[in-house]
Amino acid sequence: MTEQKNTSASETDDAKKKPYVPITDRPLLGVPEAEALTGVPAKIIRAQVRNGLLKARMAGSTTMRIRRADLDAWLDAPPAWHA
């Protein structure tokens, strides 16, 4: 006879969970994550992307992803009114 493996529901749930990666260690950020990391409102972040001042890529039709390096460069750049 074949033995059935007795797996509990918690073991299958653990296998489906994604590993947690802190925001500070993620190479790509969504707008809510960029907002949480910088304190800049999502509305401003989206406007900066729309104006071409902050680089972002679309992942699908509605999901925007910002590279952490681009976010850091945008934060380090002087404001446009100082130029």
MIKE-560891 format. One record per residue (C-alpha): residue number from 0; residue in one letter; x, y, z. Coordinates in steps of 0.02 Angstrom, whole numbers, plus 32768, in hexadecimal, padded with zeros to 4 digits. Each point is the difference from the previous one (the first is absolute). Layout:
{NUM, A, {X, Y, Z}}
...
//
This chain:
{0, M, {8000, 8000, 8000}}
{1, T, {8034, 80B3, 7FE6}}
{2, E, {8015, 8070, 8093}}
{3, Q, {7FAB, 80A8, 7FFE}}
{4, K, {8065, 8090, 803F}}
{5, N, {7FA5, 8056, 808C}}
{6, T, {8019, 80BA, 7FE7}}
{7, S, {7FAB, 807F, 806A}}
{8, A, {7FAF, 809D, 7FBF}}
{9, S, {8085, 806C, 8052}}
{10, E, {808B, 7FA8, 7FA0}}
{11, T, {7FAC, 8023, 7F58}}
{12, D, {7FDD, 80B4, 8033}}
{13, D, {80B8, 8019, 802E}}
{14, A, {8036, 7FBF, 7F55}}
{15, K, {7F8F, 8080, 7FA9}}
{16, K, {803D, 8096, 8065}}
{17, K, {807F, 8073, 7FB1}}
{18, P, {809B, 8027, 8067}}
{19, Y, {7FFB, 80AA, 8055}}
{20, V, {807E, 807E, 7FBE}}
{21, P, {800C, 80A8, 8059}}
{22, I, {7FD7, 8099, 7F96}}
{23, T, {80B1, 8042, 8014}}
{24, D, {8046, 7F64, 7FAC}}
{25, R, {7F8A, 7FF8, 7F6B}}
{26, P, {8048, 8032, 7F56}}
{27, L, {7F53, 802B, 7FBA}}
{28, L, {7F7A, 8061, 805C}}
{29, G, {7F49, 8020, 7FE2}}
{30, V, {7FBB, 80AE, 801C}}
{31, P, {7FBC, 7FD6, 80AE}}
{32, E, {80A9, 7FBA, 8032}}
{33, A, {805B, 8099, 7FBC}}
{34, E, {7F86, 806C, 8062}}
{35, A, {8020, 7F9F, 80A0}}
{36, L, {80BC, 8006, 7FE8}}
{37, T, {800F, 80B9, 7FD5}}
{38, G, {7F6B, 8051, 8054}}
{39, V, {7FD4, 8053, 7F5B}}
{40, P, {7F46, 7FED, 7FD7}}
{41, A, {7FD4, 7F84, 7F76}}
{42, K, {7FAA, 808D, 7FA1}}
{43, I, {80A6, 805F, 7FF4}}
{44, I, {8061, 7F64, 7FD0}}
{45, R, {7F87, 7FDA, 7F72}}
{46, A, {8008, 80B6, 7FC5}}
{47, Q, {80BE, 7FFC, 7FFE}}
{48, V, {7FFB, 7F61, 7F96}}
{49, R, {7F80, 804E, 7F8B}}
{50, N, {806E, 809C, 7FED}}
{51, G, {8099, 7F96, 7FDB}}
{52, L, {8060, 8036, 809B}}
{53, L, {7FFA, 7F53, 8050}}
{54, K, {801F, 7F64, 7F98}}
{55, A, {7F85, 7F71, 800F}}
{56, R, {7FCA, 7F69, 7F9C}}
{57, M, {7F55, 7FB5, 7FEB}}
{58, A, {7FEB, 7F4B, 8032}}
{59, G, {7F60, 7FD8, 7FA5}}
{60, S, {7F80, 8084, 7FDA}}
{61, T, {7FE8, 804B, 80AD}}
{62, T, {8093, 7FCF, 806F}}
{63, M, {808E, 807D, 8008}}
{64, R, {80AC, 7FCA, 803D}}
{65, I, {808C, 8076, 8030}}
{66, R, {80B4, 7FC7, 800D}}
{67, R, {8049, 8026, 80AA}}
{68, A, {8099, 8051, 7FAC}}
{69, D, {7F8E, 8075, 7F9C}}
{70, L, {7F9F, 802F, 809D}}
{71, D, {80A2, 8027, 805C}}
{72, A, {8040, 8069, 7F6E}}
{73, W, {7F5B, 8060, 7FFA}}
{74, L, {800A, 8022, 80BB}}
{75, D, {80B4, 803D, 7FF0}}
{76, A, {7FDC, 8076, 7F6E}}
{77, P, {7FDF, 80B6, 8029}}
{78, P, {7F4C, 803C, 7FE9}}
{79, A, {7FD4, 8041, 7F53}}
{80, W, {7FE3, 80B0, 8044}}
{81, H, {80B7, 8006, 803A}}
{82, A, {8043, 7FE2, 7F52}}
//
